[in-house]
Amino acid sequence: MKMNRLAVALTAINFVLLIFVLAQSRANATQTSPQTLCARAIELVDDNGQVRAQLNVEPTAKTFL
């Protein structure tokens, strides 16, 4: 009798965990990725850590009228 109750309890716990994991994976799948990337600088770095390419946004220059 004890083994049957234990088996039923473990099965119920596993079922609840399965529902929770499926709900989490569905929530993650519905998130959309942003259409734009905002950054002030982008660097491409090689395996040695050396910067190979760099894209920076320079501050705007003041124009005199």
PQR file with spaces between the fields and no chain letter, atoms N, CA, C, O and H, PARSE charges and radii, in Angstrom:
ATOM       1  N    MET     1       0.819   -1.183    0.000 -0.4000 1.5000
ATOM       2  CA   MET     1       0.000    0.000    0.000 -0.0000 2.0000
ATOM       3  C    MET     1       0.872    1.258    0.000  0.5500 1.7000
ATOM       4  O    MET     1       0.582    2.220   -0.712 -0.5500 1.4000
ATOM       5  N    LYS     2       1.950    1.245    0.809 -0.4000 1.5000
ATOM       6  CA   LYS     2       2.810    2.414    0.875 -0.0000 2.0000
ATOM       7  C    LYS     2       3.477    2.676   -0.467  0.5500 1.7000
ATOM       8  O    LYS     2       3.615    3.833   -0.865 -0.5500 1.4000
ATOM       9  H    LYS     2       2.185    0.464    1.387  0.4000 1.0000
ATOM      10  N    MET     3       3.890    1.638   -1.167 -0.4000 1.5000
ATOM      11  CA   MET     3       4.555    1.800   -2.459 -0.0000 2.0000
ATOM      12  C    MET     3       3.595    2.395   -3.485  0.5500 1.7000
ATOM      13  O    MET     3       4.009    3.214   -4.305 -0.5500 1.4000
ATOM      14  H    MET     3       3.778    0.698   -0.844  0.4000 1.0000
ATOM      15  N    ASN     4       2.318    1.998   -3.455 -0.4000 1.5000
ATOM      16  CA   ASN     4       1.342    2.545   -4.387 -0.0000 2.0000
ATOM      17  C    ASN     4       1.128    4.037   -4.142  0.5500 1.7000
ATOM      18  O    ASN     4       1.047    4.816   -5.091 -0.5500 1.4000
ATOM      19  H    ASN     4       1.982    1.332   -2.789  0.4000 1.0000
ATOM      20  N    ARG     5       1.037    4.435   -2.875 -0.4000 1.5000
ATOM      21  CA   ARG     5       0.853    5.846   -2.551 -0.0000 2.0000
ATOM      22  C    ARG     5       2.076    6.652   -2.963  0.5500 1.7000
ATOM      23  O    ARG     5       1.948    7.761   -3.481 -0.5500 1.4000
ATOM      24  H    ARG     5       1.102    3.802   -2.104  0.4000 1.0000
ATOM      25  N    LEU     6       3.248    6.102   -2.737 -0.4000 1.5000
ATOM      26  CA   LEU     6       4.475    6.782   -3.119 -0.0000 2.0000
ATOM      27  C    LEU     6       4.556    6.937   -4.641  0.5500 1.7000
ATOM      28  O    LEU     6       4.945    7.991   -5.143 -0.5500 1.4000
ATOM      29  H    LEU     6       3.352    5.201   -2.316  0.4000 1.0000
ATOM      30  N    ALA     7       4.191    5.889   -5.361 -0.4000 1.5000
ATOM      31  CA   ALA     7       4.226    5.949   -6.818 -0.0000 2.0000
ATOM      32  C    ALA     7       3.228    6.984   -7.343  0.5500 1.7000
ATOM      33  O    ALA     7       3.546    7.725   -8.273 -0.5500 1.4000
ATOM      34  H    ALA     7       3.875    5.033   -4.953  0.4000 1.0000
ATOM      35  N    VAL     8       2.061    7.042   -6.775 -0.4000 1.5000
ATOM      36  CA   VAL     8       1.056    8.017   -7.200 -0.0000 2.0000
ATOM      37  C    VAL     8       1.522    9.432   -6.868  0.5500 1.7000
ATOM      38  O    VAL     8       1.345   10.343   -7.677 -0.5500 1.4000
ATOM      39  H    VAL     8       1.803    6.439   -6.020  0.4000 1.0000
ATOM      40  N    ALA     9       2.106    9.627   -5.707 -0.4000 1.5000
ATOM      41  CA   ALA     9       2.589   10.949   -5.316 -0.0000 2.0000
ATOM      42  C    ALA     9       3.719   11.402   -6.240  0.5500 1.7000
ATOM      43  O    ALA     9       3.720   12.548   -6.688 -0.5500 1.4000
ATOM      44  H    ALA     9       2.250    8.887   -5.050  0.4000 1.0000
ATOM      45  N    LEU    10       4.674   10.530   -6.531 -0.4000 1.5000
ATOM      46  CA   LEU    10       5.766   10.879   -7.432 -0.0000 2.0000
ATOM      47  C    LEU    10       5.269   11.155   -8.845  0.5500 1.7000
ATOM      48  O    LEU    10       5.774   12.055   -9.515 -0.5500 1.4000
ATOM      49  H    LEU    10       4.673    9.598   -6.167  0.4000 1.0000
ATOM      50  N    THR    11       4.298   10.399   -9.295 -0.4000 1.5000
ATOM      51  CA   THR    11       3.721   10.628  -10.622 -0.0000 2.0000
ATOM      52  C    THR    11       3.040   11.991  -10.676  0.5500 1.7000
ATOM      53  O    THR    11       3.174   12.714  -11.663 -0.5500 1.4000
ATOM      54  H    THR    11       3.888    9.668   -8.750  0.4000 1.0000
ATOM      55  N    ALA    12       2.313   12.344   -9.624 -0.4000 1.5000
ATOM      56  CA   ALA    12       1.634   13.647   -9.585 -0.0000 2.0000
ATOM      57  C    ALA    12       2.657   14.783   -9.569  0.5500 1.7000
ATOM      58  O    ALA    12       2.470   15.787  -10.256 -0.5500 1.4000
ATOM      59  H    ALA    12       2.203   11.757   -8.821  0.4000 1.0000
ATOM      60  N    ILE    13       3.729   14.638   -8.796 -0.4000 1.5000
ATOM      61  CA   ILE    13       4.766   15.667   -8.747 -0.0000 2.0000
ATOM      62  C    ILE    13       5.432   15.813  -10.105  0.5500 1.7000
ATOM      63  O    ILE    13       5.670   16.931  -10.561 -0.5500 1.4000
ATOM      64  H    ILE    13       3.880   13.822   -8.238  0.4000 1.0000
ATOM      65  N    ASN    14       5.733   14.706  -10.751 -0.4000 1.5000
ATOM      66  CA   ASN    14       6.347   14.754  -12.085 -0.0000 2.0000
ATOM      67  C    ASN    14       5.427   15.421  -13.100  0.5500 1.7000
ATOM      68  O    ASN    14       5.890   16.167  -13.962 -0.5500 1.4000
ATOM      69  H    ASN    14       5.540   13.797  -10.381  0.4000 1.0000
ATOM      70  N    PHE    15       4.142   15.159  -13.002 -0.4000 1.5000
ATOM      71  CA   PHE    15       3.181   15.760  -13.920 -0.0000 2.0000
ATOM      72  C    PHE    15       3.133   17.278  -13.727  0.5500 1.7000
ATOM      73  O    PHE    15       3.102   18.025  -14.706 -0.5500 1.4000
ATOM      74  H    PHE    15       3.766   14.553  -12.302  0.4000 1.0000
ATOM      75  N    VAL    16       3.128   17.735  -12.482 -0.4000 1.5000
ATOM      76  CA   VAL    16       3.110   19.173  -12.198 -0.0000 2.0000
ATOM      77  C    VAL    16       4.386   19.817  -12.720  0.5500 1.7000
ATOM      78  O    VAL    16       4.333   20.896  -13.312 -0.5500 1.4000
ATOM      79  H    VAL    16       3.153   17.128  -11.687  0.4000 1.0000
ATOM      80  N    LEU    17       5.534   19.174  -12.511 -0.4000 1.5000
ATOM      81  CA   LEU    17       6.790   19.714  -13.027 -0.0000 2.0000
ATOM      82  C    LEU    17       6.796   19.757  -14.549  0.5500 1.7000
ATOM      83  O    LEU    17       7.310   20.711  -15.133 -0.5500 1.4000
ATOM      84  H    LEU    17       5.577   18.298  -12.031  0.4000 1.0000
ATOM      85  N    LEU    18       6.243   18.758  -15.191 -0.4000 1.5000
ATOM      86  CA   LEU    18       6.165   18.742  -16.653 -0.0000 2.0000
ATOM      87  C    LEU    18       5.328   19.908  -17.163  0.5500 1.7000
ATOM      88  O    LEU    18       5.722   20.575  -18.121 -0.5500 1.4000
ATOM      89  H    LEU    18       5.826   17.983  -14.716  0.4000 1.0000
ATOM      90  N    ILE    19       4.196   20.162  -16.548 -0.4000 1.5000
ATOM      91  CA   ILE    19       3.336   21.273  -16.952 -0.0000 2.0000
ATOM      92  C    ILE    19       4.077   22.599  -16.755  0.5500 1.7000
ATOM      93  O    ILE    19       3.998   23.485  -17.606 -0.5500 1.4000
ATOM      94  H    ILE    19       3.876   19.620  -15.771  0.4000 1.0000
ATOM      95  N    PHE    20       4.789   22.736  -15.644 -0.4000 1.5000
ATOM      96  CA   PHE    20       5.544   23.966  -15.375 -0.0000 2.0000
ATOM      97  C    PHE    20       6.627   24.184  -16.424  0.5500 1.7000
ATOM      98  O    PHE    20       6.779   25.298  -16.925 -0.5500 1.4000
ATOM      99  H    PHE    20       4.853   22.017  -14.953  0.4000 1.0000
ATOM     100  N    VAL    21       7.376   23.153  -16.762 -0.4000 1.5000
ATOM     101  CA   VAL    21       8.456   23.277  -17.750 -0.0000 2.0000
ATOM     102  C    VAL    21       7.885   23.601  -19.128  0.5500 1.7000
ATOM     103  O    VAL    21       8.448   24.424  -19.850 -0.5500 1.4000
ATOM     104  H    VAL    21       7.254   22.248  -16.354  0.4000 1.0000
ATOM     105  N    LEU    22       6.794   22.975  -19.497 -0.4000 1.5000
ATOM     106  CA   LEU    22       6.175   23.266  -20.787 -0.0000 2.0000
ATOM     107  C    LEU    22       5.652   24.699  -20.844  0.5500 1.7000
ATOM     108  O    LEU    22       5.753   25.351  -21.884 -0.5500 1.4000
ATOM     109  H    LEU    22       6.337   22.306  -18.911  0.4000 1.0000
ATOM     110  N    ALA    23       5.105   25.187  -19.759 -0.4000 1.5000
ATOM     111  CA   ALA    23       4.618   26.570  -19.720 -0.0000 2.0000
ATOM     112  C    ALA    23       5.783   27.545  -19.846  0.5500 1.7000
ATOM     113  O    ALA    23       5.659   28.557  -20.536 -0.5500 1.4000
ATOM     114  H    ALA    23       5.024   24.658  -18.915  0.4000 1.0000
ATOM     115  N    GLN    24       6.902   27.268  -19.202 -0.4000 1.5000
ATOM     116  CA   GLN    24       8.069   28.135  -19.295 -0.0000 2.0000
ATOM     117  C    GLN    24       8.635   28.147  -20.710  0.5500 1.7000
ATOM     118  O    GLN    24       8.993   29.208  -21.221 -0.5500 1.4000
ATOM     119  H    GLN    24       7.003   26.446  -18.642  0.4000 1.0000
ATOM     120  N    SER    25       8.721   26.990  -21.346 -0.4000 1.5000
ATOM     121  CA   SER    25       9.275   26.941  -22.698 -0.0000 2.0000
ATOM     122  C    SER    25       8.357   27.651  -23.690  0.5500 1.7000
ATOM     123  O    SER    25       8.838   28.269  -24.639 -0.5500 1.4000
ATOM     124  H    SER    25       8.430   26.128  -20.931  0.4000 1.0000
ATOM     125  N    ARG    26       7.072   27.571  -23.486 -0.4000 1.5000
ATOM     126  CA   ARG    26       6.137   28.278  -24.364 -0.0000 2.0000
ATOM     127  C    ARG    26       6.262   29.784  -24.177  0.5500 1.7000
ATOM     128  O    ARG    26       6.187   30.536  -25.149 -0.5500 1.4000
ATOM     129  H    ARG    26       6.682   27.068  -22.714  0.4000 1.0000
ATOM     130  N    ALA    27       6.454   30.235  -22.933 -0.4000 1.5000
ATOM     131  CA   ALA    27       6.615   31.666  -22.667 -0.0000 2.0000
ATOM     132  C    ALA    27       7.898   32.173  -23.307  0.5500 1.7000
ATOM     133  O    ALA    27       7.920   33.284  -23.836 -0.5500 1.4000
ATOM     134  H    ALA    27       6.515   29.624  -22.144  0.4000 1.0000
ATOM     135  N    ASN    28       8.958   31.391  -23.270 -0.4000 1.5000
ATOM     136  CA   ASN    28      10.216   31.804  -23.887 -0.0000 2.0000
ATOM     137  C    ASN    28      10.110   31.817  -25.405  0.5500 1.7000
ATOM     138  O    ASN    28      10.735   32.656  -26.054 -0.5500 1.4000
ATOM     139  H    ASN    28       8.940   30.489  -22.840  0.4000 1.0000
ATOM     140  N    ALA    29       9.340   30.917  -25.977 -0.4000 1.5000
ATOM     141  CA   ALA    29       9.208   30.838  -27.427 -0.0000 2.0000
ATOM     142  C    ALA    29       8.405   32.012  -27.979  0.5500 1.7000
ATOM     143  O    ALA    29       8.602   32.397  -29.131 -0.5500 1.4000
ATOM     144  H    ALA    29       8.833   30.236  -25.449  0.4000 1.0000
ATOM     145  N    THR    30       7.511   32.583  -27.188 -0.4000 1.5000
ATOM     146  CA   THR    30       6.673   33.668  -27.688 -0.0000 2.0000
ATOM     147  C    THR    30       7.358   35.024  -27.615  0.5500 1.7000
ATOM     148  O    THR    30       6.856   35.991  -28.188 -0.5500 1.4000
ATOM     149  H    THR    30       7.351   32.270  -26.252  0.4000 1.0000
ATOM     150  N    GLN    31       8.492   35.122  -26.926 -0.4000 1.5000
ATOM     151  CA   GLN    31       9.199   36.396  -26.866 -0.0000 2.0000
ATOM     152  C    GLN    31       9.821   36.680  -28.222  0.5500 1.7000
ATOM     153  O    GLN    31      10.416   35.800  -28.843 -0.5500 1.4000
ATOM     154  H    GLN    31       8.900   34.336  -26.461  0.4000 1.0000
ATOM     155  N    THR    32       9.676   37.916  -28.671 -0.4000 1.5000
ATOM     156  CA   THR    32      10.229   38.293  -29.962 -0.0000 2.0000
ATOM     157  C    THR    32      11.543   39.022  -29.765  0.5500 1.7000
ATOM     158  O    THR    32      11.765   39.674  -28.745 -0.5500 1.4000
ATOM     159  H    THR    32       9.192   38.631  -28.166  0.4000 1.0000
ATOM     160  N    SER    33      12.395   38.901  -30.740 -0.4000 1.5000
ATOM     161  CA   SER    33      13.667   39.602  -30.667 -0.0000 2.0000
ATOM     162  C    SER    33      13.479   41.028  -31.187  0.5500 1.7000
ATOM     163  O    SER    33      12.663   41.262  -32.078 -0.5500 1.4000
ATOM     164  H    SER    33      12.215   38.371  -31.569  0.4000 1.0000
ATOM     165  N    PRO    34      14.223   41.963  -30.641 -0.5600 1.5000
ATOM     166  CA   PRO    34      14.077   43.354  -31.078  0.2800 2.0000
ATOM     167  C    PRO    34      14.533   43.522  -32.529  0.5500 1.7000
ATOM     168  O    PRO    34      15.411   42.799  -32.999 -0.5500 1.4000
ATOM     169  N    GLN    35      13.938   44.469  -33.220 -0.4000 1.5000
ATOM     170  CA   GLN    35      14.252   44.711  -34.618 -0.0000 2.0000
ATOM     171  C    GLN    35      15.463   45.616  -34.792  0.5500 1.7000
ATOM     172  O    GLN    35      16.048   45.657  -35.874 -0.5500 1.4000
ATOM     173  H    GLN    35      13.225   45.056  -32.838  0.4000 1.0000
ATOM     174  N    THR    36      15.852   46.346  -33.743 -0.4000 1.5000
ATOM     175  CA   THR    36      16.986   47.253  -33.839 -0.0000 2.0000
ATOM     176  C    THR    36      17.978   46.955  -32.728  0.5500 1.7000
ATOM     177  O    THR    36      17.617   46.430  -31.674 -0.5500 1.4000
ATOM     178  H    THR    36      15.377   46.312  -32.864  0.4000 1.0000
ATOM     179  N    LEU    37      19.221   47.297  -32.979 -0.4000 1.5000
ATOM     180  CA   LEU    37      20.286   47.173  -32.000 -0.0000 2.0000
ATOM     181  C    LEU    37      20.816   48.568  -31.721  0.5500 1.7000
ATOM     182  O    LEU    37      21.227   49.270  -32.644 -0.5500 1.4000
ATOM     183  H    LEU    37      19.514   47.724  -33.835  0.4000 1.0000
ATOM     184  N    CYS    38      20.812   48.977  -30.463 -0.4000 1.5000
ATOM     185  CA   CYS    38      21.290   50.306  -30.093 -0.0000 2.0000
ATOM     186  C    CYS    38      22.604   50.167  -29.341  0.5500 1.7000
ATOM     187  O    CYS    38      22.693   49.446  -28.347 -0.5500 1.4000
ATOM     188  H    CYS    38      20.478   48.406  -29.713  0.4000 1.0000
ATOM     189  N    ALA    39      23.625   50.870  -29.831 -0.4000 1.5000
ATOM     190  CA   ALA    39      24.936   50.848  -29.182 -0.0000 2.0000
ATOM     191  C    ALA    39      25.697   52.106  -29.541  0.5500 1.7000
ATOM     192  O    ALA    39      25.431   52.724  -30.571 -0.5500 1.4000
ATOM     193  H    ALA    39      23.552   51.455  -30.638  0.4000 1.0000
ATOM     194  N    ARG    40      26.636   52.488  -28.705 -0.4000 1.5000
ATOM     195  CA   ARG    40      27.495   53.632  -28.990 -0.0000 2.0000
ATOM     196  C    ARG    40      28.751   53.195  -29.721  0.5500 1.7000
ATOM     197  O    ARG    40      29.360   53.987  -30.440 -0.5500 1.4000
ATOM     198  H    ARG    40      26.853   51.985  -27.867  0.4000 1.0000
ATOM     199  N    ALA    41      29.144   51.938  -29.542 -0.4000 1.5000
ATOM     200  CA   ALA    41      30.331   51.426  -30.218 -0.0000 2.0000
ATOM     201  C    ALA    41      30.186   49.920  -30.424  0.5500 1.7000
ATOM     202  O    ALA    41      29.572   49.218  -29.620 -0.5500 1.4000
ATOM     203  H    ALA    41      28.650   51.295  -28.957  0.4000 1.0000
ATOM     204  N    ILE    42      30.772   49.444  -31.528 -0.4000 1.5000
ATOM     205  CA   ILE    42      30.801   48.016  -31.829 -0.0000 2.0000
ATOM     206  C    ILE    42      32.244   47.663  -32.165  0.5500 1.7000
ATOM     207  O    ILE    42      32.880   48.340  -32.973 -0.5500 1.4000
ATOM     208  H    ILE    42      31.270   50.013  -32.181  0.4000 1.0000
ATOM     209  N    GLU    43      32.760   46.610  -31.548 -0.4000 1.5000
ATOM     210  CA   GLU    43      34.121   46.169  -31.825 -0.0000 2.0000
ATOM     211  C    GLU    43      34.101   44.698  -32.226  0.5500 1.7000
ATOM     212  O    GLU    43      33.401   43.882  -31.626 -0.5500 1.4000
ATOM     213  H    GLU    43      32.244   46.060  -30.891  0.4000 1.0000
ATOM     214  N    LEU    44      34.885   44.378  -33.257 -0.4000 1.5000
ATOM     215  CA   LEU    44      35.103   42.991  -33.641 -0.0000 2.0000
ATOM     216  C    LEU    44      36.468   42.588  -33.114  0.5500 1.7000
ATOM     217  O    LEU    44      37.478   43.209  -33.447 -0.5500 1.4000
ATOM     218  H    LEU    44      35.453   45.041  -33.745  0.4000 1.0000
ATOM     219  N    VAL    45      36.497   41.546  -32.291 -0.4000 1.5000
ATOM     220  CA   VAL    45      37.716   41.128  -31.614 -0.0000 2.0000
ATOM     221  C    VAL    45      38.055   39.707  -32.054  0.5500 1.7000
ATOM     222  O    VAL    45      37.175   38.851  -32.145 -0.5500 1.4000
ATOM     223  H    VAL    45      35.677   41.042  -32.021  0.4000 1.0000
ATOM     224  N    ASP    46      39.360   39.456  -32.331 -0.4000 1.5000
ATOM     225  CA   ASP    46      39.783   38.119  -32.738 -0.0000 2.0000
ATOM     226  C    ASP    46      39.999   37.226  -31.521  0.5500 1.7000
ATOM     227  O    ASP    46      39.762   37.645  -30.387 -0.5500 1.4000
ATOM     228  H    ASP    46      40.075   40.151  -32.257  0.4000 1.0000
ATOM     229  N    ASP    47      40.445   36.004  -31.757 -0.4000 1.5000
ATOM     230  CA   ASP    47      40.636   35.035  -30.677 -0.0000 2.0000
ATOM     231  C    ASP    47      41.710   35.454  -29.678  0.5500 1.7000
ATOM     232  O    ASP    47      41.689   35.016  -28.528 -0.5500 1.4000
ATOM     233  H    ASP    47      40.638   35.664  -32.678  0.4000 1.0000
ATOM     234  N    ASN    48      42.638   36.290  -30.103 -0.4000 1.5000
ATOM     235  CA   ASN    48      43.714   36.749  -29.221 -0.0000 2.0000
ATOM     236  C    ASN    48      43.325   37.987  -28.419  0.5500 1.7000
ATOM     237  O    ASN    48      44.116   38.463  -27.606 -0.5500 1.4000
ATOM     238  H    ASN    48      42.655   36.646  -31.037  0.4000 1.0000
ATOM     239  N    GLY    49      42.132   38.511  -28.631 -0.4000 1.5000
ATOM     240  CA   GLY    49      41.678   39.690  -27.916 -0.0000 2.0000
ATOM     241  C    GLY    49      42.041   40.991  -28.586  0.5500 1.7000
ATOM     242  O    GLY    49      41.833   42.060  -28.013 -0.5500 1.4000
ATOM     243  H    GLY    49      41.489   38.124  -29.291  0.4000 1.0000
ATOM     244  N    GLN    50      42.583   40.925  -29.794 -0.4000 1.5000
ATOM     245  CA   GLN    50      42.973   42.140  -30.516 -0.0000 2.0000
ATOM     246  C    GLN    50      41.775   42.662  -31.306  0.5500 1.7000
ATOM     247  O    GLN    50      41.082   41.904  -31.986 -0.5500 1.4000
ATOM     248  H    GLN    50      42.753   40.057  -30.260  0.4000 1.0000
ATOM     249  N    VAL    51      41.543   43.981  -31.202 -0.4000 1.5000
ATOM     250  CA   VAL    51      40.437   44.606  -31.922 -0.0000 2.0000
ATOM     251  C    VAL    51      40.789   44.645  -33.399  0.5500 1.7000
ATOM     252  O    VAL    51      41.815   45.203  -33.785 -0.5500 1.4000
ATOM     253  H    VAL    51      42.105   44.597  -30.649  0.4000 1.0000
ATOM     254  N    ARG    52      39.937   44.051  -34.222 -0.4000 1.5000
ATOM     255  CA   ARG    52      40.162   44.010  -35.670 -0.0000 2.0000
ATOM     256  C    ARG    52      39.359   45.066  -36.416  0.5500 1.7000
ATOM     257  O    ARG    52      39.802   45.562  -37.452 -0.5500 1.4000
ATOM     258  H    ARG    52      39.103   43.597  -33.908  0.4000 1.0000
ATOM     259  N    ALA    53      38.194   45.410  -35.909 -0.4000 1.5000
ATOM     260  CA   ALA    53      37.367   46.445  -36.537 -0.0000 2.0000
ATOM     261  C    ALA    53      36.594   47.164  -35.438  0.5500 1.7000
ATOM     262  O    ALA    53      36.255   46.578  -34.410 -0.5500 1.4000
ATOM     263  H    ALA    53      37.834   45.006  -35.067  0.4000 1.0000
ATOM     264  N    GLN    54      36.324   48.449  -35.679 -0.4000 1.5000
ATOM     265  CA   GLN    54      35.649   49.244  -34.669 -0.0000 2.0000
ATOM     266  C    GLN    54      34.711   50.231  -35.353  0.5500 1.7000
ATOM     267  O    GLN    54      35.068   50.858  -36.351 -0.5500 1.4000
ATOM     268  H    GLN    54      36.599   48.924  -36.514  0.4000 1.0000
ATOM     269  N    LEU    55      33.523   50.357  -34.811 -0.4000 1.5000
ATOM     270  CA   LEU    55      32.539   51.311  -35.308 -0.0000 2.0000
ATOM     271  C    LEU    55      32.102   52.152  -34.113  0.5500 1.7000
ATOM     272  O    LEU    55      31.501   51.640  -33.169 -0.5500 1.4000
ATOM     273  H    LEU    55      33.233   49.848  -34.001  0.4000 1.0000
ATOM     274  N    ASN    56      32.414   53.461  -34.163 -0.4000 1.5000
ATOM     275  CA   ASN    56      32.100   54.373  -33.062 -0.0000 2.0000
ATOM     276  C    ASN    56      31.154   55.464  -33.531  0.5500 1.7000
ATOM     277  O    ASN    56      31.100   55.796  -34.715 -0.5500 1.4000
ATOM     278  H    ASN    56      32.903   53.876  -34.930  0.4000 1.0000
ATOM     279  N    VAL    57      30.417   56.010  -32.588 -0.4000 1.5000
ATOM     280  CA   VAL    57      29.598   57.188  -32.836 -0.0000 2.0000
ATOM     281  C    VAL    57      30.345   58.368  -32.242  0.5500 1.7000
ATOM     282  O    VAL    57      30.563   58.434  -31.033 -0.5500 1.4000
ATOM     283  H    VAL    57      30.461   55.740  -31.626  0.4000 1.0000
ATOM     284  N    GLU    58      30.730   59.288  -33.093 -0.4000 1.5000
ATOM     285  CA   GLU    58      31.461   60.464  -32.646 -0.0000 2.0000
ATOM     286  C    GLU    58      30.475   61.508  -32.138  0.5500 1.7000
ATOM     287  O    GLU    58      29.356   61.600  -32.643 -0.5500 1.4000
ATOM     288  H    GLU    58      30.552   59.234  -34.076  0.4000 1.0000
ATOM     289  N    PRO    59      30.878   62.297  -31.143 -0.5600 1.5000
ATOM     290  CA   PRO    59      29.999   63.371  -30.680  0.2800 2.0000
ATOM     291  C    PRO    59      29.789   64.391  -31.801  0.5500 1.7000
ATOM     292  O    PRO    59      30.669   64.593  -32.637 -0.5500 1.4000
ATOM     293  N    THR    60      28.659   65.008  -31.809 -0.4000 1.5000
ATOM     294  CA   THR    60      28.353   65.966  -32.878 -0.0000 2.0000
ATOM     295  C    THR    60      29.228   67.201  -32.736  0.5500 1.7000
ATOM     296  O    THR    60      29.450   67.693  -31.629 -0.5500 1.4000
ATOM     297  H    THR    60      27.944   64.843  -31.129  0.4000 1.0000
ATOM     298  N    ALA    61      29.707   67.684  -33.828 -0.4000 1.5000
ATOM     299  CA   ALA    61      30.548   68.893  -33.839 -0.0000 2.0000
ATOM     300  C    ALA    61      29.633   70.111  -33.828  0.5500 1.7000
ATOM     301  O    ALA    61      28.583   70.111  -34.472 -0.5500 1.4000
ATOM     302  H    ALA    61      29.526   67.286  -34.727  0.4000 1.0000
ATOM     303  N    LYS    62      30.026   71.130  -33.110 -0.4000 1.5000
ATOM     304  CA   LYS    62      29.246   72.369  -33.067 -0.0000 2.0000
ATOM     305  C    LYS    62      29.539   73.163  -34.320  0.5500 1.7000
ATOM     306  O    LYS    62      30.695   73.322  -34.714 -0.5500 1.4000
ATOM     307  H    LYS    62      30.878   71.130  -32.587  0.4000 1.0000
ATOM     308  N    THR    63      28.518   73.643  -34.925 -0.4000 1.5000
ATOM     309  CA   THR    63      28.688   74.476  -36.115 -0.0000 2.0000
ATOM     310  C    THR    63      28.485   75.933  -35.729  0.5500 1.7000
ATOM     311  O    THR    63      27.593   76.270  -34.952 -0.5500 1.4000
ATOM     312  H    THR    63      27.579   73.514  -34.605  0.4000 1.0000
ATOM     313  N    PHE    64      29.312   76.767  -36.274 -0.4000 1.5000
ATOM     314  CA   PHE    64      29.224   78.204  -35.990 -0.0000 2.0000
ATOM     315  C    PHE    64      28.557   78.903  -37.180  0.5500 1.7000
ATOM     316  O    PHE    64      28.941   78.698  -38.331 -0.5500 1.4000
ATOM     317  H    PHE    64      30.037   76.494  -36.906  0.4000 1.0000
ATOM     318  N    LEU    65      27.579   79.708  -36.886 -0.4000 1.5000
ATOM     319  CA   LEU    65      26.883   80.451  -37.943 -0.0000 2.0000
ATOM     320  C    LEU    65      27.262   81.889  -37.963  0.5500 1.7000
ATOM     321  O    LEU    65      26.762   82.647  -38.794 -0.5500 1.4000
ATOM     322  H    LEU    65      27.267   79.875  -35.951  0.4000 1.0000
